[in-house]
Amino acid sequence: MNSSLSSGGSSEGSPLLEDRYHDDTPRNIGNEQALGGDTPKALYSDKKLHLVIAAVGIGVYLAAADQLLTVVATYAKIGNELNALNNTSWIATAYFLTLTSSQPLYGKLSDIFGRKSCLLFAYIAFSLGSLGCGLAQDMAQLCAARAVAGIGGGGINSVVAILLSDLVPLKDRGVSQDRISILFLAGTATGAPLGGILADSVGWRWSFLVQVPLCFFAFIAVYIILDLPPVEHDHWLAKVRKIDFLGAFTLVAAVVALLFGLDSGSNLGWSHAMAGAVLSLTPVLFALFLLIEINVASHPFTPGHIIFDRSLFVYYGVGFFSGAGQTSTIFFLPLIFQAVQGLGATQSGSLLVPGMVAGVAGSLLGGWIIKRTEKLYAITLSANALVFASVIPMGMFVWLHSTAGETTGLPIMSFGAGCGMITKLLLTCCGIYLADSV
């Protein structure tokens, strides 16, 4: 065991959002503040914690860079080469389908098998998916490989967030999450121009293949540096019995129905029978999922008291809508630049850089304000108001085909999103009540 580990610290299989700490202290914001913002016992020294954040940050950077490495090259280059331009949206859909479906599962799986094991598995899945994308010969193979990569991408982001909540005292989580957010936003900033350069020079396949050795490096770094207490020594069959397979399957089916319905509506028309049928099935599946988690599953990976915590409803909504707006903007601007305004992949990627830099600046400011004031409500409201205020001029500039206007509006949106990213994650993961943050 590494000497930096304190005896009696939380194990890597400690359940998320436990009601009590290991010393039976109730887990709530008031207790952590009363303790000076520290959990009862620190798992790592400050020096070791810096190394851990650096190690897991490699994967976060890679997962973020992947989204724009491939997006810049995807819609024009891949669609033309594979003669499937009308199906290119499935490249992104396949990735985000498995990413969004697998993220909730990693929380429970990391409780059972340990944070480190799940993070290493995510790296393996991500690298195999990227390799498959680089070797794909048709659109079906490419989408299948992107789905595998999405399983890894979902684990990288979610397990790192879980680790931060395990290892970092509450008062320092803003700064630690700030560092992770900077790496994430730096990945998006460098991924865009790098993806364009690769697409215009050596080919779009290298946008995927270049990630394989980087993912291997991230795997080695986490394997060596991340040293956590062992999980419970139950037989693997006993661990598997704790997995909520029925709830997981129902959630995946609900997410698949939602995404497939939205994609069918956008491609086939909202009056098409398939789009209507699948979208009608979606709320039924989500309701069935809630029923299973509350009344059926013995070990639900999403307990009902978390789902229906009213103090978190607003942050669920803010995270969903702001994330949807930011993601759609980043995905479709390169398409507009190339397909509508006739720019190359390299130039399209370069035009995204100011927005990504502004996002890093917003993340830095958000973390600094949280550290200095410990007030989260005002910055959350201000950051999302800034994002909202940028949407109207952005839409107008897109309609006017104004490249200058689009690249001016993107930094404003990204700055607000960067500020708000930290507070949404902190308030959701830590279960902070609004009254405690005002």
C-alpha positions, 0 to 999 in steps of 0.5 A: 500500500502506498504510504500516502494512503491514510489508514481508514480512508474510503475504499475505491468501492465505497458507494456514491453519495453515502448517507454517512462517512466511514466514522458514522458522521452524517454526510451533508454540506453542513458537516463538511463546512463544520469540519473546515471543508474536509472529510473526516480522513484524507485519502491522499497527501496533497502532493500525491493528489496532484499526481492523481489528478494529472494521471486521470486528466490525460484521459479526460483531455483525450476524450474531449479532444476526440469529440472535435478531432472527429467532428471536424473531419466527419461530416465532409470527409468521411461521408464523401469517402464512404458514400454515405453523406446522408447517414453521417449523423449516426457517427455522432449518434452512435457515440453519444448513444452508448456514452449517455447510456453507460454513464449511469452504470459506471457509478454502480459498477465502480462501487462493486468492482472499484474506481480504478478497474472501471477507469482502466476498462473505459480506457480499453474500450475507448482505444479499441473503438478508436482503432476500429474507427480508423480501420472501418471500411463502411459506415456500419463498421464505423458507427459500430466502432464509435459505439464501442468508443462511447462506452469508454468515453462515458466511463472516463468522464463519469469515473473521474468525477466520482474519484474527485468526490471521493478524494477531494475535500468539499472546499477544494473541489472547485479548484480540483474540478477546475483543473479537470475542466481546463484539461477538458476544454483544452482538449476541445480547443486543440482537438478542433484544429488538429482534426482539421489538419489530419483530415486535410493532410494524412486523412480522416482515419488518423483522427482516430488512430492517433488516439490509440497510443495516447490512450495506452499512455493514459492507461499506464499512468492511471495503473501506476499512480492511482493507488486505492484501497482494495474493494470488498473481497467477494467472489465475482459472482456475488458482485455480479448479482449486485448489478441492476441488470434489469434497470440498466437494460430499461434505461439503455432502451429508453435512451435508445428510443429517445435518440432514435426517435429524435434522429428519425424525426430529423431525417424522415420528418416528424410526421413519419410513423416510425418517429412518432411510434418510437418517441411515444415509447420513450416516456413509457420506458423511462417510467418503467425504469423509475418503477424498477429502481424504486420498487423492484431492484435490490441494488439500484444504481440510481436510487429513488431518493437521488432521482427525486431529490427536489434540490437537484431538479433545477441542476438536472434541467440546467445541465441538460439544456445548457449541455444540449445547446453547447454540444449542438453548437460545437457539432454543427458549426464545423458543418456550416463552415464547410458545407455552407460557407465552403471552408476547409477542415483545417480552417473550420477547426481553427475557427473553433479555437477562440471559443474553446479558449474562452471556455477555459477562461470561464472555467478558471474564473468559476473555480476562483470565485467558488474558492474565494466566496463559496457562493454557488448560486449567483455564478450559476445563474450569471453563467447560464444567463450569459449562455442564453444571451449569446444564443440569439445573436449566434442564430442570427449570424448563422442565418446571415452566413456571417463567419465573423459573427459566428466566431464572435458569438461562440466565445461568449457562449463558451465563457458562460458554459465554462463558468457554469460547468463547475457549479453544475457538477459540484452541486449535483454530485455533492447534493448541495441544497440551494439554501446552503449555496446562497 
